[in-house]
């Protein structure tokens, strides 16, 4: 059905969809554009307009609370990663106790020896410092400074004493308080003598900046047990924070850089997620000690490994998603749609998140880069944007008008990485737009070109479903090969990078929640379906793949190949040759990839719940289970809303009741959130499923609801900002 209207009103939008293009209109009144994403990219703009099944959908709110979206990583062995324990590894605990008692016993002799060398006052100071080291997180201790010592040879003796007797302490010489004397400073360190970049030792690097009190940063200890793996692995549990933010907080507390952590993939911000993280030679008790100080973050399930985690080392993710405020024609509609998702699956589109959440989609910037239009690409990144925060939009306008880089850099938030990098480069090299673009971090600047590849793929997938349906393979389809191959095939190695993109509101727009394909994945073989394959019946629609254009990919042997060339030609982009010499901005210099058109959720479960309080949690998190908290009473009772024809209609006709009352019109025709009665029961649908790497859970929800995920997420924004919107609507109508 074309032109389906997904307007936000009390009239349920239950439109039976067949696998044909559907172009939903922009669903929100201009009154509310300043509060949400009315100017954002729509699904039809990026080629998302088909469904697998023709079952009608229903209306619901996605991510009304971040606890409605729970993500657990699935490791390479197929294990679901959960936070189950805060305990230290048994061997580690005994070893540390033994080491502590041994150190305590030996310290007496060392302190007495130090007293003969440096005096009673300095020995007392050292003893107190060692007691603090034994009882707290050592690297967080402030250093101690011994009494002034003008004798250089004596200071050398002190330094040598610590090198011999206290390998976990670092000493250097600093100026005294009066500026004329010299003192020995003592600090705790997890190691020493590790070489940094350029061959200089960390100690030398540290000494060069000692006057600025730069903390000593070391990657390990000299006495790290040989039988222990060099990497500490832990499970990171976080609420409403993205992965980089959470690790940044932990790294700051530990005094180590964020890049020291290894992980398989970045998880969504507006969610509760659990994933594995590794760090080099870090004692688990230091990390565990942070749990009482971390807010919205917990770490546990510690163990040691020989190798750290790398991006892409995961099979996928397990999702627990709760859709609130369900409004449907009947409970049968919900049952059929929920069953249908598990049975029929969904089209494996790249979700809207791939293309950014602002008014300038990332694939438009990618097209400009592929054309070699460097200034155009820079303008698309820097120019003012609709729907952006007012202060950021004003800063963009000032730069466009005045070109004052210093002023704008002081006003732009640091999460606008691309914008800041470009402005800084143009400040140093005015007019050199290519160099400015190359100043953007590599993974971010490559995102633009990969976004254009995804844009082409989405359109090709929609055309494949429109023209040939989802019932079977057709001649010319591409599939991953099965069994021995004798005919000519194409090979590739799937490596899809991870990206992080921030919109103008400071939100991490990376919702590619199943992360990336495995970088060590074996080379897969792709073949073109012929008539013999159709007769043998060895392939189904589930096997069909489509290419992301590149130098090592082939196109389908049917009419679907034309969509790639038609769209790229319209955009002025060549898929066969480069119009410039910059390889990273050229499709012909990229390997390319293949992606399955169809995906069925794995280990799929669902249940209907009733609730009355919008703030109650409807799904247990890892923390709920770990601390033994009892979940709010949930009623899983399909029959309670299906006992009579009247009860069935109640899902549709309930006018007020928490999340069910999305928007209503007043007597002047102004749309605004309806007042809600929190005592009325409401309906939620809880889903559980696993998706492979690089699949979007939002596309599964789209198939279920038969509506744009932009609408569902926008409704949750409206619910959260109900009072502000109501105020604006009344003022406007007046």
C-alpha positions in Angstrom: 0.0 0.0 0.0 1.4 3.4 -1.0 1.1 6.6 1.0 0.2 5.0 4.3 -0.3 7.7 6.9 1.3 7.0 10.2 -0.1 10.1 11.9 -0.1 10.2 15.7 -3.7 10.1 16.8 -6.0 7.9 18.7 -7.0 6.1 15.6 -5.0 2.9 15.4 -3.1 2.5 12.2 -3.7 -1.2 11.3 -2.9 -1.4 7.6 -2.4 -4.8 6.0 0.9 -4.7 4.2 2.0 -6.8 1.3 5.6 -6.9 0.2 5.3 -3.7 -1.8 6.8 -0.3 -1.3 5.3 1.9 1.3 6.2 5.5 1.8 5.0 6.8 5.1 4.7 10.5 5.4 6.3 12.7 8.0 4.2 12.0 11.0 4.6 15.0 13.2 3.1 18.5 13.2 5.4 21.5 12.8 4.5 22.6 16.3 6.8 20.0 17.7 9.8 20.1 15.4 11.9 21.9 17.9 11.6 19.0 20.3 12.2 16.0 18.2 13.3 14.5 14.9 10.7 15.8 12.5 13.5 16.7 10.1 15.3 13.5 10.4 15.8 10.9 7.6 12.7 8.8 7.0 12.9 5.1 6.2 11.8 5.5 2.6 14.6 8.0 2.1 17.1 5.3 2.6 15.4 2.5 0.7 13.4 0.9 3.6 9.9 0.3 2.4 9.0 -3.4 2.3 7.9 -6.1 4.7 8.2 -9.8 4.6 4.6 -10.6 5.7 1.2 -9.1 4.9 0.0 -9.4 8.5 -1.4 -6.2 10.0 0.7 -4.5 12.7 -0.2 -2.6 15.8 0.9 0.5 17.7 3.4 0.5 20.6 6.1 2.6 22.1 9.7 1.5 21.7 12.2 2.5 24.4 9.9 4.5 26.6 12.3 3.6 29.3 15.9 2.5 28.7 15.3 -0.6 30.7 12.8 -1.6 28.0 15.8 -2.4 25.8 18.2 -5.0 27.2 21.2 -6.2 25.2 23.5 -9.1 26.2 26.5 -9.8 24.0 26.9 -13.3 22.6 30.5 -14.4 22.5 32.3 -16.5 19.9 31.4 -19.7 21.7 27.7 -18.8 21.6 27.5 -18.0 25.3 25.2 -15.1 26.4 27.3 -12.7 28.4 25.7 -11.8 31.7 26.8 -10.2 34.9 26.6 -13.0 37.5 29.2 -12.3 40.1 31.3 -9.6 41.8 33.7 -12.1 43.3 37.4 -12.1 42.5 39.0 -15.1 40.8 39.7 -17.7 43.6 43.4 -18.1 42.7 43.8 -14.3 42.6 42.3 -13.8 46.0 44.5 -16.3 47.7 47.6 -15.1 45.9 47.0 -11.5 46.8 46.3 -12.4 50.4 49.6 -14.4 50.5 51.4 -11.6 48.8 50.0 -9.0 51.2 50.9 -11.0 54.3 54.4 -11.6 52.9 54.9 -7.9 52.0 53.7 -6.9 55.5 56.2 -9.2 57.2 59.1 -8.0 55.0 58.3 -4.3 55.2 59.4 -4.1 58.8 63.0 -4.9 57.8 63.0 -2.5 54.8 61.6 0.3 56.9 64.2 -0.1 59.6 66.9 -0.1 56.9 65.4 3.0 55.3 65.4 4.7 58.7 69.2 4.4 58.9 69.5 5.9 55.4 66.9 8.7 55.5 66.0 9.3 59.1 63.1 8.6 61.4 60.7 11.2 60.0 61.1 9.9 56.4 60.8 6.3 57.6 57.5 7.0 59.4 56.2 8.7 56.3 57.1 5.7 54.2 55.5 3.3 56.6 52.2 5.2 56.5 52.3 5.3 52.7 52.9 1.5 52.5 49.9 0.9 54.8 47.7 3.0 52.4 49.0 1.0 49.5 48.0 -2.2 51.1 44.5 -1.1 52.0 43.4 1.0 49.0 43.6 1.2 45.2 47.2 2.0 45.0 47.5 4.1 41.8 44.9 6.5 43.1 47.1 7.4 46.1 48.7 10.8 46.0 52.6 10.7 46.1 54.6 11.5 49.2 57.6 13.8 49.2 60.5 13.2 51.6 62.3 15.9 53.5 64.5 18.3 51.4 67.9 16.8 50.6 70.6 19.0 49.1 73.1 16.1 48.8 72.8 14.7 45.2 74.8 11.6 46.0 72.6 10.8 49.0 69.4 11.3 46.9 70.9 8.8 44.5 71.3 6.3 47.3 67.6 6.8 48.2 66.6 6.1 44.6 68.7 3.0 44.4 67.3 1.8 47.7 63.7 1.9 46.3 64.8 0.2 43.0 66.2 -2.7 45.0 63.6 -3.1 47.8 60.3 -1.6 46.5 59.9 -2.5 42.8 56.2 -1.3 43.0 57.2 2.2 44.0 58.6 4.9 41.7 60.9 7.7 42.8 62.0 10.9 41.2 63.5 14.2 42.2 61.3 17.4 42.4 61.8 20.9 43.6 61.1 21.7 47.2 58.5 24.1 48.4 61.0 27.0 48.6 62.0 26.4 45.0 65.7 26.2 45.9 65.9 22.7 47.5 65.5 19.2 46.0 63.3 16.4 47.4 62.7 12.7 46.6 59.1 12.0 45.6 57.7 8.5 46.0 54.6 7.1 44.1 52.9 3.8 43.8 53.0 2.1 40.3 51.9 -1.2 38.8 55.2 -1.4 37.0 58.3 0.3 35.7 60.7 0.4 32.8 58.1 -0.2 30.0 59.2 1.4 26.8 56.9 3.9 25.3 56.8 5.3 21.7 60.1 6.3 20.2 62.0 3.9 22.5 62.0 6.1 25.6 61.1 4.4 28.8 57.9 5.4 30.5 60.0 6.5 33.5 62.0 8.9 31.3 58.8 10.1 29.8 57.3 10.6 33.2 60.3 12.4 34.6 60.2 14.9 31.7 56.8 16.0 32.9 57.3 15.6 36.6 56.9 19.3 37.3 53.4 19.2 36.0 52.7 16.1 38.2 51.8 13.9 35.3 50.7 10.5 36.6 52.9 7.6 35.9 51.1 5.3 33.4 52.4 1.7 33.2 50.9 -1.3 31.5 51.8 -4.0 34.0 54.0 -5.3 36.8 57.4 -6.9 36.7 56.3 -9.6 39.1 53.1 -10.6 37.1 52.8 -14.4 37.6 53.9 -16.3 34.5 51.0 -18.8 34.8 48.4 -16.0 34.7 47.1 -14.6 31.5 48.3 -11.1 30.8 44.8 -9.8 30.1 42.1 -9.3 32.7 38.6 -9.9 31.2 35.5 -8.6 32.9 31.8 -8.2 32.1 30.7 -4.6 31.8 27.1 -3.9 32.8 25.9 -0.4 32.0 22.6 1.6 32.1 21.9 4.5 29.8 25.5 4.9 28.8 27.4 4.0 25.6 30.4 1.8 25.8 33.0 4.6 25.3 31.4 6.7 28.0 31.4 3.9 30.5 35.0 2.9 29.8 36.1 6.5 29.9 34.7 6.8 33.5 36.4 3.6 34.5 39.7 4.5 32.9 39.7 7.9 34.6 39.2 6.3 38.0 42.0 3.8 37.4 44.3 6.4 35.8 44.6 4.5 32.5 43.6 5.6 29.0 40.3 4.5 27.5 42.1 3.0 24.5 43.7 0.5 26.9 40.4 -1.4 27.0 39.5 -4.0 24.4 35.9 -4.9 23.4 34.1 -6.7 20.7 31.6 -4.0 19.8 30.0 -0.7 20.9 26.6 -1.1 22.6 23.7 1.3 22.4 23.4 4.1 24.9 19.6 4.2 25.6 19.6 0.6 26.9 20.8 -1.7 29.6 23.7 -3.8 28.1 26.2 -6.3 29.2 29.4 -7.1 27.3 32.9 -8.4 27.7 35.9 -6.1 28.1 39.7 -6.8 28.5 42.5 -4.8 29.8 46.2 -5.5 30.0 47.8 -6.6 33.3 45.3 -5.0 35.7 44.7 -6.6 39.1 40.9 -7.4 39.4 40.7 -6.1 43.0 41.5 -2.6 41.7 38.6 -2.8 39.2 36.2 -4.5 41.7 36.9 -1.7 44.2 35.2 0.8 41.8 31.8 -0.9 42.0 30.8 1.1 45.1 31.7 4.3 43.3 30.3 3.7 39.9 26.8 5.0 39.0 24.9 3.1 36.3 28.0 0.9 35.7 29.0 -2.4 37.3 31.9 -4.8 36.6 32.3 -8.4 37.5 32.9 -12.0 36.4 36.7 -11.5 36.4 39.1 -13.9 34.7 42.5 -13.9 33.0 43.2 -14.5 29.3 46.3 -14.7 27.2 44.8 -12.4 24.5 42.7 -9.3 24.6 39.4 -8.7 22.8 39.3 -7.1 19.4 36.5 -5.4 17.5 34.2 -8.0 15.9 35.0 -10.9 18.1 31.4 -11.8 18.9 28.6 -13.9 17.3 25.8 -11.4 17.9 23.6 -10.1 20.7 20.7 -11.3 22.8 17.8 -8.8 23.0 15.1 -8.4 25.6 12.8 -5.7 24.3 9.6 -4.5 25.9 7.0 -2.6 23.7 4.7 -0.6 25.9 1.3 1.0 25.4 0.2 -1.7 22.9 -2.9 -0.6 21.0 -4.4 -3.1 18.5 -7.7 -4.1 16.9 -7.7 -7.2 19.0 -5.4 -9.5 20.9 -5.5 -11.8 17.9 -3.7 -9.1 15.9 -0.9 -9.0 18.4 -0.7 -12.8 18.6 -0.5 -13.2 14.9 2.1 -10.5 14.4 4.3 -11.8 17.2 4.1 -15.3 15.9 4.7 -14.1 12.4 7.9 -12.4 13.3 9.4 -15.6 14.6 8.1 -17.7 11.7 8.7 -15.3 8.8 11.6 -13.1 10.0 12.3 -9.7 8.6 14.2 -7.9 5.8 17.8 -7.4 7.0 17.9 -3.7 6.3 20.5 -1.3 7.6 18.5 0.7 10.1 18.0 4.5 10.2 20.8 4.7 12.8 23.3 3.8 10.0 22.5 7.1 8.3 22.7 9.4 11.3 19.8 11.0 13.2 20.3 14.6 12.0 18.8 16.4 9.0 21.9 15.7 6.9 22.2 11.9 6.3 25.6 10.4 6.3 25.1 8.8 2.9 24.7 12.2 1.3 28.2 13.2 2.7 29.5 9.8 1.4 28.2 10.5 -2.1 30.0 13.9 -2.1 33.2 12.2 -1.0 32.9 9.6 -3.8 32.4 12.4 -6.3 35.5 14.1 -5.0 33.6 17.2 -4.0 35.6 18.0 -0.9 34.1 21.4 -0.2 30.6 20.1 -0.6 31.3 17.4 1.9 32.8 19.9 4.4 29.7 22.1 4.0 27.3 19.2 4.6 29.2 18.4 7.8 29.6 22.0 9.1 26.5 23.9 7.9 23.6 24.6 10.3 21.0 21.8 10.6 17.3 21.7 11.2 16.2 20.2 14.5 19.6 20.7 16.1 20.2 22.2 19.5 19.9 26.0 19.4 23.3 26.8 20.7 25.0 24.3 18.3 23.0 25.7 15.4 24.0 29.2 16.3 27.7 28.2 16.5 27.5 26.7 13.0 25.9 29.9 11.7 28.7 32.0 13.3 31.4 29.9 11.6 29.7 30.1 8.2 29.4 33.8 8.5 32.7 34.8 10.2 35.0 31.8 9.8 36.2 32.4 13.4 37.6 29.0 14.2 38.7 29.7 17.8 35.3 31.1 18.7 33.4 28.2 17.3 35.7 25.6 18.7 35.1 27.0 22.2 31.3 26.7 21.6 31.0 23.3 19.9 30.7 20.3 22.2 33.6 17.8 22.1 31.3 15.0 20.9 31.1 16.7 17.5 34.4 15.1 16.6 34.1 15.5 12.8 33.1 19.2 13.0 35.9 20.1 15.4 38.5 18.2 13.4 37.6 19.9 10.2 37.5 23.4 11.7 40.9 22.9 13.4 42.5 21.7 10.1 40.9 24.6 8.1 42.3 27.0 10.8 45.8 25.7 10.1 45.4 25.2 6.3 42.6 27.4 5.0 40.9 26.1 1.8 42.5 22.7 2.0 39.2 20.8 2.3 40.6 17.3 1.5 43.2 17.6 4.2 40.5 18.8 6.6 38.3 15.8 5.8 41.3 13.5 6.4 41.8 15.1 9.8 38.6 13.3 10.9 39.3 10.0 12.8 39.6 7.2 10.2 36.7 5.1 11.4 34.4 8.1 11.4 35.4 9.4 8.0 35.0 5.9 6.4 31.6 5.8 7.9 30.3 8.2 5.3 31.3 6.1 2.3 30.1 2.9 4.0 26.8 4.6 4.7 26.4 5.2 1.0 27.1 1.5 0.3 24.4 0.7 2.8 22.1 3.1 1.1 22.5 1.3 -2.2 22.1 -2.1 -0.5 18.8 -1.1 1.2 17.3 0.0 -2.2 18.5 -3.2 -3.8 16.9 -5.3 -1.1 13.6 -3.5 -1.4 13.6 -4.0 -5.2 14.4 -7.7 -4.8 11.4 -8.2 -2.5 9.1 -6.1 -4.6 9.9 -7.8 -7.9 10.4 -11.4 -6.8 8.8 -11.7 -3.3 10.2 -13.8 -0.5 8.9 -17.2 -1.3 11.9 -18.6 -3.2 15.2 -17.9 -5.0 15.1 -16.8 -8.6 17.7 -17.2 -11.4 20.4 -14.6 -11.0 20.2 -14.4 -7.2 23.4 -14.4 -5.3 23.8 -16.9 -2.5 26.6 -18.2 -0.2 27.8 -21.4 -1.6 27.1 -24.8 0.0 29.2 -27.9 -0.4 31.8 -28.5 -3.1 32.0 -25.8 -5.8 32.9 -26.6 -9.4 31.6 -23.6 -11.3 33.0 -20.1 -11.2 32.3 -18.3 -8.0 33.4 -15.0 -6.3 35.2 -15.0 -2.9 35.4 -12.3 -0.3 36.3 -11.8 3.3 33.6 -10.1 5.4 35.0 -7.3 7.5 32.5 -4.6 8.4 33.9 -1.8 10.6 32.2 -0.3 13.6 31.2 3.4 13.7 30.2 5.9 16.2 28.3 9.0 15.2 26.9 11.7 17.4 24.0 14.0 16.5 23.5 17.6 17.5 22.0 16.6 20.8 25.0 14.7 22.1 23.4 11.3 21.5 25.4 8.4 20.3 23.6 7.4 17.1 25.3 4.1 16.8 22.4 1.7 17.3 23.9 -0.9 15.0 23.4 -3.0 18.1 24.6 -6.3 16.8 27.9 -4.7 16.1 30.2 -6.1 13.3 30.9 -9.1 11.3 33.9 -11.2 12.5 37.2 -9.9 11.2 38.7 -13.4 11.2 35.7 -14.9 9.4 36.8 -17.3 6.8 36.6 -16.3 3.2 33.1 -17.1 1.9 32.2 -18.1 -1.6 29.3 -16.5 -3.4 27.6 -17.9 -6.5 24.9 -16.9 -8.9 21.7 -19.1 -9.0 21.1 -20.9 -12.3 18.2 -23.1 -13.5 19.9 -26.3 -12.2 19.9 -24.8 -8.7 16.2 -24.1 -8.9 15.5 -27.7 -9.9 17.7 -29.2 -7.1 16.0 -27.0 -4.5 19.2 -26.6 -2.5 18.8 -22.9 -1.9 16.0 -20.9 -0.4 15.3 -17.2 0.1 17.1 -17.3 3.4 20.3 -17.9 1.4 20.0 -14.9 -0.8 22.6 -12.1 -0.3 23.2 -8.8 -2.0 26.5 -7.0 -2.3 27.8 -3.8 -0.8 29.7 -2.5 -3.8 33.4 -2.9 -3.9 36.3 -4.1 -6.1 35.8 -7.8 -5.1 32.1 -8.1 -5.2 29.9 -9.2 -8.0 26.3 -8.1 -8.7 23.2 -10.3 -9.1 22.7 -11.9 -12.5 19.2 -10.4 -12.9 17.5 -7.1 -13.0 18.4 -6.3 -9.4 21.9 -5.3 -10.5 20.5 -2.3 -12.3 19.3 -0.6 -9.2 22.9 -0.1 -8.0 24.0 1.6 -11.2 20.8 3.6 -11.7 20.9 5.1 -8.2 24.6 5.7 -8.2 24.4 7.3 -11.7 21.6 9.6 -10.4 23.9 10.6 -7.5 26.8 11.2 -9.8 28.8 8.3 -8.3 30.7 5.8 -10.3 30.9 2.2 -9.0 33.5 1.1 -11.6 36.1 3.8 -11.6 37.5 6.5 -9.4 37.2 10.2 -10.4 40.0 11.1 -7.9 43.1 9.6 -6.5 42.0 9.3 -2.8 41.6 5.6 -2.3 39.8 5.7 1.0 37.0 7.8 -0.6 36.7 5.4 -3.6 34.5 2.4 -3.9 36.9 0.8 -6.4 39.5 0.8 -3.7 37.3 -0.9 -1.2 36.9 -4.7 -1.0 33.1 -4.7 -0.6 30.9 -7.2 1.3 27.8 -9.3 1.1 24.8 -9.2 3.4 21.9 -11.6 3.8 18.6 -10.1 2.6 16.5 -12.1 5.1 17.0 -12.7 8.8 14.9 -14.8 11.2 15.3 -14.0 15.0 17.1 -16.8 16.8 15.7 -18.4 20.0 12.7 -16.2 19.7 10.2 -15.8 22.6 7.4 -13.4 23.4 4.7 -12.8 26.0 2.0 -10.3 26.7 2.1 -8.4 30.0 -0.3 -6.0 31.7 0.8 -3.2 33.9 -0.5 0.0 35.5 2.6 2.0 36.4 4.6 3.4 33.5 7.7 3.5 35.7 7.7 -0.2 36.7 10.3 -2.5 35.2 8.8 -5.2 33.0 11.9 -7.2 32.4 14.6 -8.4 34.8 18.1 -7.1 34.2 21.4 -8.9 35.2 21.5 -6.7 38.3 18.0 -7.6 39.3 18.9 -11.3 39.1 22.3 -10.8 40.8 21.1 -8.9 43.8 18.0 -11.0 44.1 15.6 -8.1 43.8 12.0 -9.2 43.1 10.5 -7.9 39.9 7.3 -5.9 40.1 4.3 -8.2 39.8 3.7 -8.9 36.2 0.5 -10.4 34.8 1.0 -12.7 31.8 -2.6 -13.3 31.0 -3.7 -13.4 27.4 -7.1 -14.6 28.4 -7.7 -11.6 30.6 -7.9 -9.4 27.6 -9.6 -11.9 25.4 -12.6 -13.2 27.4 -15.2 -11.5 25.3 -15.6 -9.5 22.1 -15.9 -6.4 24.3 -12.6 -7.1 25.9 -10.9 -7.5 22.6 -12.1 -4.1 21.5 -10.9 -2.6 24.8 -7.3 -2.6 23.4 -8.4 -0.3 20.6 -11.0 1.9 22.4 -9.2 2.8 25.6 -8.8 6.5 25.4 -6.8 7.2 28.5 -4.2 5.1 30.3 -0.5 5.8 30.5 1.3 5.0 27.4 -1.9 4.0 25.5 -2.9 7.6 25.3 -0.4 8.9 22.8 -1.9 12.1 21.3 -5.4 13.7 21.2 -6.9 16.7 19.5 -8.4 19.7 21.4 -11.4 21.7 20.2 -9.1 23.9 18.1 -7.6 20.8 16.3 -4.2 21.1 18.0 -2.5 17.7 18.6 -1.1 17.1 22.1 -0.6 14.3 24.6 -3.8 13.2 26.3 -4.1 13.2 30.1 -3.5 9.7 31.4 -5.1 7.7 34.1 -2.3 5.6 35.6 -4.8 3.3 37.4 -6.0 1.8 34.1 -4.3 -1.4 33.0 -2.0 -1.2 30.0 -0.6 -3.8 27.7 3.0 -4.5 26.9 4.7 -7.1 24.6 8.0 -8.5 25.8 10.2 -10.0 23.1 13.4 -12.1 23.5 15.6 -13.0 20.5 19.2 -13.3 19.3 20.6 -11.6 16.1 23.9 -12.2 14.4 26.5 -9.5 14.1 25.5 -6.4 12.1 21.8 -7.0 12.2 19.4 -4.3 13.5 16.9 -5.1 16.2 14.9 -2.0 15.2 14.3 -3.6 11.8 12.8 -6.7 13.5 10.5 -4.3 15.5 9.5 -2.5 12.3 8.3 -5.8 10.8 6.3 -6.5 13.9 4.6 -3.1 14.1 4.3 -2.5 10.3 5.3 1.1 10.9 8.4 3.2 10.9 10.7 2.8 13.9 11.1 6.5 13.7 7.4 6.8 14.8 7.8 4.4 17.6 10.9 6.1 19.0 9.4 9.5 18.5 6.4 8.6 20.6 8.7 7.7 23.5 10.2 11.1 23.2 6.7 12.7 23.3 5.8 10.7 26.3 9.0 11.8 28.1 8.4 15.4 27.2 4.7 15.4 27.4 4.3 18.5 29.6 6.6 20.6 27.4 4.8 19.7 24.2 1.4 20.3 25.8 2.5 23.8 26.8 3.8 24.6 23.3 0.7 23.3 21.7 -1.6 25.3 23.9 0.5 28.5 23.4 0.5 27.9 19.6 -3.3 27.3 19.4 -3.9 30.5 21.5 
